[in-house]
Amino acid sequence: MMLAAVLAALCGCAHLGSGSPSTAGVYQRGEAAYYAARFDGRRTASGEVFDSNRLTAAHRSLPLGSRVQVTNLDNGRQVTVRINDRGPYTRGRIIDLSRRAASSLDMIRAGVAPVELRILSR
């Protein structure tokens, strides 16, 4: 069981816990990146215009409008974001953050960071 969880986490697609994810437990672990400035002003999957100054993110499967706590595993910093887009489409990544969210996690310089996600609301 432990080996399976570790292997799934390494591939960026771990759903931890039993059955459906709980709001108290870790939902997913993997790598986060953030949107490039060129996406500002474009429509997101939710229909709203992307604004890098808002606390938003893209996730492949969480319902649009979900609120997720993202923790940077390198430094312990946390931020709460609202899922308003689909993605990321880069292999190994589990979430794309707005620049403001990435800044809150102190990951701008690195560009990517290991994170864990906890669902706060769906």
N, CA, C and O atoms as a DFTB+ gen file, in Angstrom:
488 C
 N C O
     1  1       0.838      -1.190       0.000
     2  2       0.000       0.000       0.000
     3  2       0.881       1.251       0.000
     4  3       0.662       2.163      -0.797
     5  1       1.879       1.297       0.893
     6  2       2.758       2.460       0.986
     7  2       3.541       2.637      -0.306
     8  3       3.681       3.757      -0.798
     9  1       4.048       1.551      -0.855
    10  2       4.805       1.611      -2.098
    11  2       3.925       2.138      -3.228
    12  3       4.383       2.948      -4.033
    13  1       2.686       1.701      -3.301
    14  2       1.766       2.166      -4.343
    15  2       1.525       3.658      -4.225
    16  3       1.488       4.351      -5.242
    17  1       1.360       4.176      -3.009
    18  2       1.137       5.614      -2.804
    19  2       2.361       6.408      -3.221
    20  3       2.234       7.462      -3.843
    21  1       3.560       5.909      -2.883
    22  2       4.792       6.598      -3.254
    23  2       4.955       6.625      -4.770
    24  3       5.289       7.663      -5.342
    25  1       4.722       5.499      -5.416
    26  2       4.845       5.441      -6.875
    27  2       3.832       6.354      -7.563
    28  3       4.167       7.024      -8.540
    29  1       2.608       6.386      -7.065
    30  2       1.589       7.254      -7.647
    31  2       1.949       8.711      -7.458
    32  3       1.730       9.521      -8.359
    33  1       2.498       9.063      -6.303
    34  2       2.895      10.454      -6.043
    35  2       4.004      10.874      -6.984
    36  3       4.020      12.009      -7.459
    37  1       4.934       9.969      -7.259
    38  2       6.028      10.296      -8.150
    39  2       5.555      10.563      -9.572
    40  3       6.180      11.340     -10.293
    41  1       4.472       9.938      -9.981
    42  2       3.969      10.170     -11.340
    43  2       3.032      11.366     -11.378
    44  3       2.535      11.721     -12.447
    45  1       2.777      12.004     -10.222
    46  2       1.977      13.217     -10.211
    47  2       0.494      12.986     -10.270
    48  3      -0.260      13.893     -10.622
    49  1       0.054      11.784      -9.932
    50  2      -1.374      11.521     -10.048
    51  2      -1.931      10.815      -8.823
    52  3      -2.893      10.055      -8.933
    53  1      -1.347      11.051      -7.674
    54  2      -1.770      10.340      -6.465
    55  2      -3.049      10.926      -5.904
    56  3      -3.151      12.136      -5.705
    57  1      -4.012      10.081      -5.653
    58  2      -5.204      10.428      -4.897
    59  2      -5.065       9.655      -3.599
    60  3      -5.221       8.434      -3.573
    61  1      -4.770      10.375      -2.519
    62  2      -4.476       9.713      -1.265
    63  2      -5.726       9.577      -0.427
    64  3      -6.671      10.353      -0.573
    65  1      -5.732       8.597       0.446
    66  2      -6.874       8.384       1.317
    67  2      -7.723       7.258       0.765
    68  3      -7.414       6.679      -0.276
    69  1      -8.800       6.955       1.480
    70  2      -9.655       5.867       1.018
    71  2     -10.874       6.425       0.312
    72  3     -11.478       7.391       0.779
    73  1     -11.236       5.833      -0.799
    74  2     -12.414       6.276      -1.533
    75  2     -12.239       7.675      -2.070
    76  3     -11.197       8.008      -2.636
    77  1     -13.270       8.506      -1.891
    78  2     -13.187       9.868      -2.398
    79  2     -12.353      10.729      -1.466
    80  3     -12.268      10.450      -0.270
    81  1     -11.734      11.779      -2.009
    82  2     -10.887      12.639      -1.193
    83  2     -11.697      13.328      -0.094
    84  3     -12.834      13.740      -0.322
    85  1     -11.118      13.449       1.076
    86  2     -11.787      14.159       2.162
    87  2     -11.280      15.588       2.215
    88  3     -10.184      15.878       1.737
    89  1     -12.067      16.479       2.791
    90  2     -11.646      17.873       2.888
    91  2     -10.547      18.052       3.914
    92  3      -9.851      19.067       3.895
    93  1     -10.374      17.091       4.810
    94  2      -9.347      17.207       5.843
    95  2      -8.011      16.631       5.384
    96  3      -6.963      17.061       5.865
    97  1      -8.026      15.672       4.468
    98  2      -6.802      14.981       4.087
    99  2      -6.182      15.496       2.816
   100  3      -6.758      16.320       2.105
   101  1      -5.003      14.997       2.545
   102  2      -4.289      15.352       1.323
   103  2      -4.990      14.697       0.141
   104  3      -5.257      13.496       0.150
   105  1      -5.280      15.495      -0.869
   106  2      -5.942      14.996      -2.074
   107  2      -4.918      14.510      -3.097
   108  3      -5.083      13.454      -3.708
   109  1      -3.857      15.299      -3.271
   110  2      -2.913      14.997      -4.344
   111  2      -1.565      15.640      -4.023
   112  3      -1.500      16.706      -3.411
   113  1      -0.504      14.982      -4.443
   114  2       0.846      15.536      -4.339
   115  2       1.493      15.484      -5.712
   116  3       1.278      14.547      -6.482
   117  1       2.283      16.498      -6.005
   118  2       2.972      16.530      -7.280
   119  2       3.637      17.863      -7.488
   120  3       3.968      18.560      -6.529
   121  1       3.834      18.219      -8.733
   122  2       4.558      19.434      -9.075
   123  2       3.609      20.523      -9.555
   124  3       2.688      20.265     -10.330
   125  1       3.847      21.743      -9.084
   126  2       3.076      22.911      -9.517
   127  2       3.971      23.838     -10.323
   128  3       5.180      23.914     -10.105
   129  1       3.350      24.533     -11.252
   130  2       4.011      25.596     -12.002
   131  2       3.041      26.766     -12.018
   132  3       1.970      26.698     -11.416
   133  1       3.415      27.839     -12.705
   134  2       2.486      28.955     -12.804
   135  2       2.382      29.451     -14.232
   136  3       3.278      29.266     -15.055
   137  1       1.232      30.099     -14.495
   138  2       0.926      30.607     -15.833
   139  2       1.904      31.695     -16.260
   140  3       2.291      32.544     -15.457
   141  1       2.295      31.661     -17.510
   142  2       3.103      32.724     -18.079
   143  2       2.237      33.972     -18.280
   144  3       1.017      33.873     -18.412
   145  1       2.867      35.124     -18.303
   146  2       2.166      36.402     -18.444
   147  2       1.341      36.464     -19.736
   148  3       0.354      37.196     -19.804
   149  1       1.736      35.710     -20.745
   150  2       1.022      35.771     -22.027
   151  2      -0.429      35.285     -21.932
   152  3      -1.216      35.538     -22.843
   153  1      -0.796      34.592     -20.847
   154  2      -2.163      34.108     -20.682
   155  2      -3.104      35.155     -20.083
   156  3      -4.321      34.977     -20.107
   157  1      -2.550      36.243     -19.548
   158  2      -3.400      37.309     -19.008
   159  2      -4.370      37.796     -20.074
   160  3      -3.980      38.061     -21.211
   161  1      -5.627      37.911     -19.698
   162  2      -6.643      38.408     -20.618
   163  2      -7.331      37.339     -21.446
   164  3      -8.333      37.624     -22.101
   165  1      -6.822      36.122     -21.434
   166  2      -7.462      35.027     -22.180
   167  2      -8.588      34.432     -21.365
   168  3      -8.581      34.518     -20.137
   169  1      -9.546      33.834     -22.027
   170  2     -10.665      33.165     -21.355
   171  2     -10.197      31.840     -20.768
   172  3      -9.420      31.108     -21.381
   173  1     -10.685      31.549     -19.568
   174  2     -10.405      30.269     -18.922
   175  2     -11.539      29.300     -19.237
   176  3     -12.532      29.681     -19.857
   177  1     -11.394      28.071     -18.820
   178  2     -12.436      27.062     -19.045
   179  2     -13.751      27.445     -18.368
   180  3     -14.822      27.023     -18.804
   181  1     -13.671      28.241     -17.306
   182  2     -14.890      28.675     -16.604
   183  2     -15.584      29.817     -17.335
   184  3     -16.711      30.180     -16.996
   185  1     -14.919      30.382     -18.329
   186  2     -15.481      31.503     -19.079
   187  2     -14.999      32.860     -18.606
   188  3     -15.202      33.865     -19.287
   189  1     -14.357      32.898     -17.434
   190  2     -13.863      34.185     -16.954
   191  2     -12.522      34.509     -17.595
   192  3     -11.842      33.624     -18.114
   193  1     -12.157      35.756     -17.556
   194  2     -10.889      36.210     -18.116
   195  2      -9.782      35.950     -17.094
   196  3      -9.927      36.283     -15.918
   197  1      -8.682      35.356     -17.545
   198  2      -7.565      35.076     -16.645
   199  2      -6.892      36.368     -16.225
   200  3      -6.596      37.231     -17.050
   201  1      -6.654      36.485     -14.913
   202  2      -5.973      37.634     -14.326
   203  2      -4.915      37.078     -13.389
   204  3      -5.251      36.453     -12.383
   205  1      -3.656      37.291     -13.696
   206  2      -2.557      36.722     -12.912
   207  2      -2.475      37.291     -11.505
   208  3      -1.730      36.773     -10.673
   209  1      -3.231      38.353     -11.223
   210  2      -3.228      38.961      -9.894
   211  2      -4.295      38.375      -8.970
   212  3      -4.425      38.812      -7.827
   213  1      -5.050      37.402      -9.445
   214  2      -6.064      36.739      -8.613
   215  2      -5.534      35.389      -8.148
   216  3      -4.614      34.834      -8.748
   217  1      -6.113      34.875      -7.092
   218  2      -5.682      33.580      -6.543
   219  2      -6.491      32.463      -7.196
   220  3      -7.464      31.961      -6.632
   221  1      -6.060      32.088      -8.400
   222  2      -6.755      31.072      -9.177
   223  2      -5.759      30.020      -9.667
   224  3      -4.544      30.186      -9.563
   225  1      -6.321      28.926     -10.208
   226  2      -5.468      27.834     -10.679
   227  2      -6.204      26.977     -11.695
   228  3      -7.426      27.045     -11.830
   229  1      -5.422      26.166     -12.407
   230  2      -5.956      25.185     -13.348
   231  2      -5.678      23.791     -12.802
   232  3      -4.588      23.514     -12.302
   233  1      -6.680      22.915     -12.905
   234  2      -6.539      21.514     -12.501
   235  2      -7.279      20.672     -13.534
   236  3      -8.294      21.109     -14.077
   237  1      -6.787      19.488     -13.804
   238  2      -7.389      18.646     -14.845
   239  2      -8.785      18.152     -14.515
   240  3      -9.627      18.057     -15.408
   241  1      -9.054      17.832     -13.244
   242  2     -10.312      17.142     -12.951
   243  2     -11.172      17.731     -11.840
   244  3     -12.363      17.423     -11.778
   245  1     -10.633      18.547     -10.978
   246  2     -11.454      19.122      -9.912
   247  2     -12.537      20.013     -10.518
   248  3     -12.286      20.689     -11.516
   249  1     -13.722      20.024      -9.938
   250  2     -14.789      20.865     -10.483
   251  2     -14.400      22.341     -10.496
   252  3     -13.769      22.839      -9.564
   253  1     -14.786      23.028     -11.567
   254  2     -14.546      24.472     -11.632
   255  2     -15.255      25.113     -10.448
   256  3     -16.383      24.748     -10.116
   257  1     -14.591      26.063      -9.821
   258  2     -15.132      26.722      -8.638
   259  2     -14.652      26.116      -7.331
   260  3     -14.851      26.706      -6.269
   261  1     -14.019      24.941      -7.389
   262  2     -13.482      24.324      -6.175
   263  2     -12.439      25.238      -5.551
   264  3     -11.711      25.947      -6.245
   265  1     -12.385      25.204      -4.221
   266  2     -11.346      25.940      -3.497
   267  2     -10.370      24.907      -2.950
   268  3     -10.768      23.911      -2.346
   269  1      -9.077      25.164      -3.174
   270  2      -8.036      24.207      -2.841
   271  2      -6.916      24.909      -2.076
   272  3      -6.472      25.992      -2.457
   273  1      -6.474      24.281      -1.003
   274  2      -5.310      24.786      -0.275
   275  2      -4.089      24.118      -0.883
   276  3      -4.015      22.892      -0.960
   277  1      -3.134      24.929      -1.312
   278  2      -1.904      24.442      -1.923
   279  2      -0.755      24.724      -0.958
   280  3      -0.578      25.856      -0.508
   281  1       0.019      23.692      -0.644
   282  2       1.165      23.837       0.250
   283  2       2.443      23.549      -0.518
   284  3       2.572      22.500      -1.150
   285  1       3.385      24.477      -0.465
   286  2       4.702      24.278      -1.065
   287  2       5.482      23.381      -0.110
   288  3       5.766      23.785       1.018
   289  1       5.830      22.178      -0.538
   290  2       6.502      21.220       0.325
   291  2       7.965      21.581       0.583
   292  3       8.584      21.021       1.487
   293  1       8.524      22.504      -0.194
   294  2       9.901      22.948       0.038
   295  2      10.006      23.920       1.208
   296  3      11.021      23.946       1.904
   297  1       8.944      24.735       1.430
   298  2       9.056      25.774       2.458
   299  2       7.854      25.862       3.407
   300  3       7.868      26.666       4.339
   301  1       6.828      25.057       3.186
   302  2       5.666      25.055       4.071
   303  2       4.658      26.168       3.837
   304  3       3.626      26.208       4.506
   305  1       4.931      27.068       2.907
   306  2       3.984      28.159       2.623
   307  2       2.717      27.614       2.006
   308  3       2.741      26.632       1.265
   309  1       1.583      28.276       2.328
   310  2       0.282      27.832       1.828
   311  2      -0.485      28.992       1.203
   312  3      -0.299      30.158       1.551
   313  1      -1.353      28.624       0.269
   314  2      -2.260      29.592      -0.345
   315  2      -3.537      28.848      -0.731
   316  3      -3.507      27.668      -1.078
   317  1      -4.653      29.560      -0.664
   318  2      -5.926      28.994      -1.107
   319  2      -6.263      29.589      -2.464
   320  3      -6.251      30.807      -2.644
   321  1      -6.564      28.710      -3.418
   322  2      -6.900      29.144      -4.777
   323  2      -8.264      28.590      -5.176
   324  3      -8.760      27.625      -4.595
   325  1      -8.846      29.220      -6.172
   326  2     -10.108      28.755      -6.764
   327  2      -9.783      28.190      -8.138
   328  3      -9.091      28.832      -8.929
   329  1     -10.280      26.990      -8.426
   330  2     -10.042      26.364      -9.730
   331  2     -10.978      27.016     -10.752
   332  3     -12.200      26.953     -10.614
   333  1     -10.395      27.637     -11.772
   334  2     -11.199      28.290     -12.803
   335  2     -10.784      27.895     -14.218
   336  3     -11.287      28.448     -15.195
   337  1      -9.859      26.933     -14.323
   338  2      -9.378      26.548     -15.648
   339  2      -8.969      25.078     -15.642
   340  3      -8.858      24.458     -14.584
   341  1      -8.750      24.539     -16.815
   342  2      -8.304      23.155     -16.987
   343  2      -6.824      23.143     -17.330
   344  3      -6.300      24.097     -17.906
   345  1      -6.178      22.088     -16.982
   346  2      -4.752      21.934     -17.185
   347  2      -4.167      21.445     -15.871
   348  3      -4.935      21.125     -14.964
   349  1      -2.917      21.372     -15.728
   350  2      -1.881      21.690     -16.708
   351  2      -1.743      20.572     -17.741
   352  3      -2.181      19.440     -17.532
   353  1      -1.140      20.921     -18.823
   354  2      -0.962      19.965     -19.906
   355  2       0.487      19.543     -20.070
   356  3       0.849      18.902     -21.057
   357  1       1.318      19.906     -19.097
   358  2       2.710      19.473     -19.077
   359  2       2.810      18.220     -18.222
   360  3       2.327      18.196     -17.090
   361  1       3.422      17.205     -18.748
   362  2       3.541      15.923     -18.042
   363  2       4.179      16.113     -16.663
   364  3       5.166      16.832     -16.509
   365  1       3.590      15.453     -15.674
   366  2       4.140      15.491     -14.325
   367  2       3.613      16.616     -13.457
   368  3       3.839      16.611     -12.246
   369  1       2.921      17.574     -14.037
   370  2       2.387      18.689     -13.257
   371  2       0.952      18.401     -12.852
   372  3       0.188      17.820     -13.624
   373  1       0.581      18.809     -11.630
   374  2      -0.786      18.559     -11.169
   375  2      -1.618      19.829     -11.095
   376  3      -2.847      19.755     -11.062
   377  1      -0.968      21.007     -11.070
   378  2      -1.703      22.257     -10.956
   379  2      -0.881      23.391     -11.556
   380  3       0.341      23.434     -11.407
   381  1      -1.565      24.305     -12.235
   382  2      -0.962      25.552     -12.713
   383  2      -1.571      26.674     -11.902
   384  3      -2.793      26.794     -11.814
   385  1      -0.724      27.494     -11.310
   386  2      -1.163      28.577     -10.435
   387  2      -1.057      29.928     -11.116
   388  3      -0.253      30.109     -12.031
   389  1      -1.864      30.869     -10.671
   390  2      -1.681      32.256     -11.115
   391  2      -0.361      32.767     -10.531
   392  3       0.163      32.195      -9.575
   393  1       0.162      33.826     -11.100
   394  2       1.428      34.386     -10.602
   395  2       1.299      34.816      -9.144
   396  3       2.219      34.612      -8.353
   397  1       0.160      35.411      -8.785
   398  2      -0.031      35.841      -7.399
   399  2       0.023      34.646      -6.445
   400  3       0.647      34.729      -5.388
   401  1      -0.627      33.535      -6.808
   402  2      -0.598      32.339      -5.967
   403  2       0.826      31.791      -5.877
   404  3       1.278      31.414      -4.796
   405  1       1.528      31.746      -6.998
   406  2       2.908      31.253      -7.010
   407  2       3.810      32.138      -6.157
   408  3       4.702      31.645      -5.467
   409  1       3.574      33.429      -6.207
   410  2       4.346      34.361      -5.387
   411  2       4.090      34.111      -3.899
   412  3       5.013      34.159      -3.086
   413  1       2.834      33.846      -3.554
   414  2       2.488      33.548      -2.160
   415  2       3.210      32.296      -1.659
   416  3       3.512      32.180      -0.471
   417  1       3.483      31.366      -2.568
   418  2       4.194      30.138      -2.213
   419  2       5.706      30.289      -2.332
   420  3       6.451      29.347      -2.059
   421  1       6.159      31.473      -2.739
   422  2       7.583      31.765      -2.920
   423  2       8.231      30.792      -3.900
   424  3       9.273      30.202      -3.617
   425  1       7.582      30.636      -5.073
   426  2       8.120      29.720      -6.075
   427  2       8.377      30.397      -7.423
   428  3       8.622      29.721      -8.423
   429  1       8.322      31.723      -7.449
   430  2       8.517      32.443      -8.715
   431  2       9.906      32.182      -9.278
   432  3      10.044      31.876     -10.463
   433  1      10.916      32.295      -8.464
   434  2      12.293      32.127      -8.950
   435  2      12.526      30.721      -9.503
   436  3      13.123      30.554     -10.567
   437  1      12.049      29.716      -8.772
   438  2      12.253      28.327      -9.204
   439  2      11.371      27.972     -10.400
   440  3      11.771      27.183     -11.256
   441  1      10.175      28.551     -10.459
   442  2       9.260      28.273     -11.560
   443  2       8.360      27.061     -11.328
   444  3       7.234      27.019     -11.825
   445  1       8.838      26.101     -10.593
   446  2       8.066      24.913     -10.234
   447  2       8.363      24.575      -8.774
   448  3       9.394      24.970      -8.231
   449  1       7.448      23.843      -8.152
   450  2       7.653      23.439      -6.758
   451  2       6.847      22.182      -6.473
   452  3       5.790      21.967      -7.067
   453  1       7.350      21.347      -5.556
   454  2       6.557      20.203      -5.113
   455  2       5.464      20.716      -4.176
   456  3       5.730      21.509      -3.273
   457  1       4.236      20.256      -4.400
   458  2       3.113      20.744      -3.608
   459  2       2.201      19.600      -3.201
   460  3       2.261      18.498      -3.747
   461  1       1.349      19.899      -2.215
   462  2       0.249      19.007      -1.910
   463  2      -1.016      19.840      -1.913
   464  3      -1.015      21.016      -1.550
   465  1      -2.106      19.190      -2.337
   466  2      -3.391      19.855      -2.460
   467  2      -4.371      19.274      -1.446
   468  3      -4.446      18.059      -1.258
   469  1      -5.114      20.154      -0.804
   470  2      -6.223      19.762       0.083
   471  2      -7.472      20.477      -0.413
   472  3      -7.470      21.696      -0.585
   473  1      -8.513      19.733      -0.636
   474  2      -9.766      20.322      -1.115
   475  2     -10.490      20.952       0.064
   476  3     -10.716      20.302       1.086
   477  1     -10.855      22.227      -0.085
   478  2     -11.605      22.931       0.947
   479  2     -13.096      22.943       0.629
   480  3     -13.931      22.839       1.528
   481  1     -13.425      23.068      -0.649
   482  2     -14.817      22.997      -1.082
   483  2     -14.871      22.618      -2.544
   484  3     -13.946      22.888      -3.310
   485  1     -15.980      21.980      -2.920
   486  2     -16.183      21.592      -4.327
   487  2     -17.355      22.339      -4.874
   488  3     -17.707      22.167      -6.041
